Amino acid sequence: MKFAFYFVLAAIVLALVATQAGLLNGRPPADLGVKDGRLKPPSRTRNSVSSQATLHPDHPQRGYATIAPLPFKGGGAAESMRALDAVLRDIPGIAVVEQRSDYVYAQAQTRWLKFVDDLEFWANPASGTVELRSASRLGREDFGVNRQRIEAIRTAYLAMP
């Protein structure tokens, strides 16, 4: 009984130390951005979503990772990206890292364990939509967190005038 208590206590202390040391942050991928009209493919594990998942027909997570892009606002790409930026800056735990006229890269950090997810948004002029990708840096399963976050962003974005 005492052993179990000490084991749990040690696990909690270890988790707190790892969190404070930033060991659960992971590293930003070096291959983010838009290349040949595409964002990075979804992760090969169940911890990402992408509006461009169908562009990778042989991808093992194509079905799981597929999510709809955001529609352009009435003012087109520029208005859409401004609205998206406002939404992202209003959500606790999300920091906009890079912003261009047609692309936004943000990082979302979980409150307690400080896991970091990478979010990308690209105004695709060919489709008239904002393509998106959200992926966890660490782990193999996100239990739907990236999808839920993107759907919350979608709801706030669509509510913007």
Wavefront OBJ file of the C-alpha trace (Angstrom):
o trace
v 0.000 0.000 0.000
v 2.800 2.426 0.911
v 4.673 1.498 -2.260
v 1.680 2.432 -4.424
v 1.327 5.772 -2.650
v 5.013 6.618 -3.123
v 4.884 5.465 -6.743
v 1.926 7.741 -7.505
v 3.552 10.631 -5.637
v 6.809 10.145 -7.567
v 4.895 10.047 -10.873
v 3.156 13.323 -10.036
v 6.399 15.022 -9.050
v 8.107 13.725 -12.202
v 5.246 15.027 -14.373
v 5.451 18.457 -12.720
v 9.213 18.636 -13.202
v 8.896 17.552 -16.852
v 6.199 20.174 -17.426
v 8.216 22.975 -15.861
v 11.320 21.956 -17.799
v 9.372 22.080 -21.069
v 9.992 18.415 -21.820
v 6.393 17.916 -22.975
v 6.449 20.816 -25.463
v 8.104 18.927 -28.285
v 9.836 20.772 -31.101
v 8.193 22.723 -33.893
v 8.309 20.801 -37.162
v 10.779 22.226 -39.658
v 8.512 21.513 -42.633
v 5.487 23.708 -41.881
v 4.108 26.179 -44.396
v 2.600 25.984 -47.864
v 4.502 24.061 -50.513
v 3.027 23.566 -53.983
v -0.424 24.590 -52.758
v -0.407 22.164 -49.850
v 0.056 22.255 -46.114
v 2.049 19.511 -44.431
v 0.189 16.164 -44.583
v -1.632 14.974 -41.461
v 0.322 12.957 -38.920
v 0.601 9.229 -39.536
v -1.004 8.678 -36.112
v -4.414 9.728 -34.734
v -3.336 13.118 -33.434
v -4.055 15.590 -36.233
v -6.696 16.933 -38.587
v -6.303 18.522 -42.008
v -8.647 19.968 -44.591
v -6.247 18.622 -47.209
v -6.120 15.039 -45.956
v -7.916 13.829 -49.098
v -4.970 15.054 -51.203
v -3.021 12.109 -49.753
v -5.054 9.060 -50.895
v -2.653 6.464 -49.483
v -2.267 8.176 -46.111
v -3.072 5.811 -43.196
v -5.056 8.477 -41.289
v -6.820 10.066 -44.279
v -10.286 9.130 -43.040
v -9.687 10.086 -39.425
v -7.807 13.302 -40.177
v -10.213 14.805 -42.730
v -11.938 18.016 -41.635
v -13.656 20.745 -43.660
v -11.832 23.982 -44.519
v -13.181 27.356 -43.439
v -15.205 29.259 -46.039
v -13.941 32.653 -47.161
v -15.689 35.654 -45.654
v -17.493 38.027 -48.034
v -14.405 40.201 -48.412
v -12.290 37.280 -49.630
v -8.928 36.054 -48.412
v -7.803 39.259 -46.682
v -10.971 39.623 -44.624
v -10.968 35.898 -43.851
v -7.420 35.949 -42.519
v -8.105 39.069 -40.416
v -11.173 37.396 -38.886
v -9.222 34.196 -38.241
v -6.385 36.134 -36.590
v -8.881 37.881 -34.285
v -10.437 34.535 -33.329
v -7.071 32.899 -32.609
v -5.857 35.811 -30.486
v -9.044 35.603 -28.418
v -8.650 31.934 -27.450
v -6.642 31.281 -24.263
v -3.631 29.040 -24.814
v -3.210 29.913 -28.504
v -0.321 32.111 -29.621
v 0.008 33.370 -33.195
v 3.646 32.770 -34.159
v 3.678 33.762 -37.828
v 1.220 35.794 -39.826
v 1.277 36.658 -43.510
v -1.488 37.924 -45.757
v -2.400 34.367 -46.792
v -0.986 32.201 -43.971
v -1.157 31.952 -40.185
v 0.881 29.629 -37.980
v -0.141 29.354 -34.337
v 0.703 27.163 -31.380
v -1.826 25.876 -28.873
v -0.567 24.874 -25.447
v -2.542 22.742 -23.013
v -3.135 24.287 -19.635
v -1.709 21.752 -17.231
v 0.866 19.603 -18.983
v 1.912 22.251 -21.536
v 1.696 19.950 -24.577
v 1.976 22.002 -27.775
v -0.041 21.545 -30.953
v 0.813 23.275 -34.239
v -1.988 25.002 -36.167
v -1.704 26.204 -39.754
v -4.193 28.147 -41.851
v -3.761 29.045 -45.533
v -6.072 31.154 -47.688
v -6.358 29.013 -50.811
v -7.341 31.279 -53.718
v -8.160 28.318 -55.980
v -10.822 26.877 -53.653
v -11.941 30.115 -51.981
v -11.423 28.521 -48.571
v -9.023 28.659 -45.652
v -7.233 25.313 -45.622
v -6.171 24.177 -42.168
v -4.095 21.698 -40.266
v -3.794 21.059 -36.540
v -1.430 18.449 -35.132
v 0.011 17.373 -31.810
v 3.792 17.397 -31.609
v 3.998 14.445 -29.233
v 2.099 11.225 -28.782
v 0.083 8.965 -31.034
v -3.470 9.857 -29.962
v -5.015 13.206 -29.083
v -8.486 11.905 -28.123
v -10.073 14.347 -30.571
v -8.539 17.502 -29.057
v -7.298 18.923 -32.373
v -10.680 18.354 -34.040
v -12.534 19.921 -31.102
v -10.227 22.940 -31.126
v -10.656 23.473 -34.881
v -14.432 23.156 -34.565
v -14.405 25.753 -31.762
v -12.315 28.029 -33.995
v -14.780 27.397 -36.846
v -17.747 28.344 -34.664
v -16.102 31.597 -33.533
v -14.903 32.378 -37.070
v -18.341 31.855 -38.601
v -19.864 34.084 -35.897
v -17.556 36.957 -36.903
v -19.244 39.591 -39.096
l 1 2 3 4 5 6 7 8 9 10 11 12 13 14 15 16 17 18 19 20 21 22 23 24 25 26 27 28 29 30 31 32 33 34 35 36 37 38 39 40 41 42 43 44 45 46 47 48 49 50 51 52 53 54 55 56 57 58 59 60 61 62 63 64 65 66 67 68 69 70 71 72 73 74 75 76 77 78 79 80 81 82 83 84 85 86 87 88 89 90 91 92 93 94 95 96 97 98 99 100 101 102 103 104 105 106 107 108 109 110 111 112 113 114 115 116 117 118 119 120 121 122 123 124 125 126 127 128 129 130 131 132 133 134 135 136 137 138 139 140 141 142 143 144 145 146 147 148 149 150 151 152 153 154 155 156 157 158 159 160 161
